[in-house]
Amino acid sequence: MYKNYLTHQFAINFDRMCSSLQLEPELTQSLQRSSHNMVYHFTEALKPQTIREESRHFHLALAFLAECKRLLDEAGVEFSELRGCHEVLLGRLTRLCRDDSEQTYFVRVG
């Protein structure tokens, strides 16, 4: 977990910011559910497990982050701190997914 501590903190901050937004009730629920699921799967990926399971959780976290972005765009949210946090998380999760995919490939081939 300490290896990805900063990314985990960005995920938690992003979730908190999403939870504090006052949007239409349906959008608020969907955004909160997606941001909570993103944090959950990221946290699960940090627990000791197989590379395949780790990769699965990182990819799910990335998918939920994408859903958050879609919902924020739909709501027209322009909060720059939230967008900045999203961009950082997107870059970090994409890198983690890519790194895990490469490890999974080498484990299968090797």
C-alpha positions as CSV (number, residue, x, y, z in Angstrom):
1,M,0.0,0.0,0.0
2,Y,2.8,2.4,0.8
3,K,4.0,2.0,-2.7
4,N,0.8,3.8,-4.0
5,Y,0.1,5.9,-0.9
6,L,-0.1,9.2,-2.8
7,T,-2.4,7.8,-5.4
8,H,-4.6,6.4,-2.7
9,Q,-4.8,9.8,-1.1
10,F,-5.8,11.4,-4.4
11,A,-8.5,8.7,-4.8
12,I,-9.9,9.5,-1.3
13,N,-9.8,13.3,-1.9
14,F,-11.6,12.8,-5.3
15,D,-14.2,10.7,-3.6
16,R,-14.7,13.4,-0.9
17,M,-15.0,16.1,-3.4
18,C,-17.6,14.1,-5.4
19,S,-19.6,13.4,-2.3
20,S,-19.7,17.1,-1.4
21,L,-21.2,18.3,-4.7
22,Q,-24.8,19.3,-4.7
23,L,-26.3,18.0,-8.0
24,E,-29.6,16.6,-9.0
25,P,-30.4,13.7,-6.7
26,E,-30.0,11.0,-9.3
27,L,-26.7,12.4,-10.5
28,T,-25.5,12.8,-7.0
29,Q,-26.3,9.1,-6.2
30,S,-24.6,7.9,-9.4
31,L,-21.5,10.0,-8.9
32,Q,-21.1,9.0,-5.2
33,R,-21.6,5.3,-6.1
34,S,-19.0,5.5,-8.9
35,S,-16.5,7.4,-6.8
36,H,-16.9,5.0,-3.8
37,N,-16.5,2.0,-6.1
38,M,-13.4,3.6,-7.6
39,V,-11.8,3.9,-4.2
40,Y,-13.0,0.4,-3.2
41,H,-11.4,-1.3,-6.2
42,F,-8.2,0.7,-5.9
43,T,-7.9,-0.3,-2.2
44,E,-8.6,-3.9,-3.1
45,A,-5.8,-3.8,-5.7
46,L,-3.4,-2.8,-3.0
47,K,-4.1,-5.9,-0.9
48,P,-1.8,-9.0,-1.4
49,Q,-3.2,-11.2,-4.2
50,T,-2.4,-12.6,-7.6
51,I,-1.2,-10.2,-10.3
52,R,-4.4,-11.0,-12.3
53,E,-6.7,-10.0,-9.4
54,E,-4.6,-6.8,-8.8
55,S,-4.9,-6.0,-12.4
56,R,-8.6,-6.6,-12.4
57,H,-9.2,-4.2,-9.5
58,F,-7.0,-1.5,-11.0
59,H,-8.9,-1.8,-14.3
60,L,-12.3,-1.6,-12.4
61,A,-11.0,1.5,-10.5
62,L,-10.1,3.1,-13.8
63,A,-13.6,2.2,-15.3
64,F,-15.4,3.8,-12.3
65,L,-13.2,6.9,-12.6
66,A,-14.2,7.2,-16.3
67,E,-17.9,6.9,-15.2
68,C,-17.3,9.7,-12.7
69,K,-15.9,11.9,-15.5
70,R,-18.9,11.1,-17.6
71,L,-21.3,12.1,-14.8
72,L,-19.3,15.3,-14.0
73,D,-19.5,16.3,-17.7
74,E,-23.2,15.5,-17.8
75,A,-23.7,17.7,-14.7
76,G,-21.6,20.5,-16.2
77,V,-19.3,20.6,-13.2
78,E,-16.3,22.9,-13.7
79,F,-14.7,22.7,-10.3
80,S,-11.0,23.0,-11.2
81,E,-9.6,21.3,-8.1
82,L,-11.9,18.3,-8.8
83,R,-10.8,18.2,-12.5
84,G,-7.2,18.5,-11.5
85,C,-7.5,15.6,-9.1
86,H,-9.3,13.6,-11.8
87,E,-6.4,14.2,-14.3
88,V,-3.8,13.0,-11.7
89,L,-5.8,9.9,-10.9
90,L,-6.4,9.1,-14.5
91,G,-2.7,9.3,-15.3
92,R,-1.7,7.2,-12.2
93,L,-4.4,4.5,-12.7
94,T,-3.6,4.3,-16.4
95,R,0.0,3.7,-15.6
96,L,-0.8,1.1,-12.9
97,C,-3.1,-0.7,-15.3
98,R,-0.4,-0.7,-18.0
99,D,2.3,-1.9,-15.6
100,D,0.0,-4.7,-14.4
101,S,-0.9,-5.7,-17.9
102,E,2.8,-6.0,-18.8
103,Q,3.5,-8.1,-15.7
104,T,0.5,-10.4,-16.4
105,Y,1.8,-10.8,-20.0
106,F,5.3,-11.7,-18.9
107,V,4.0,-14.2,-16.3
108,R,1.9,-15.9,-18.9
109,V,4.7,-16.0,-21.5
110,G,7.5,-16.8,-19.0
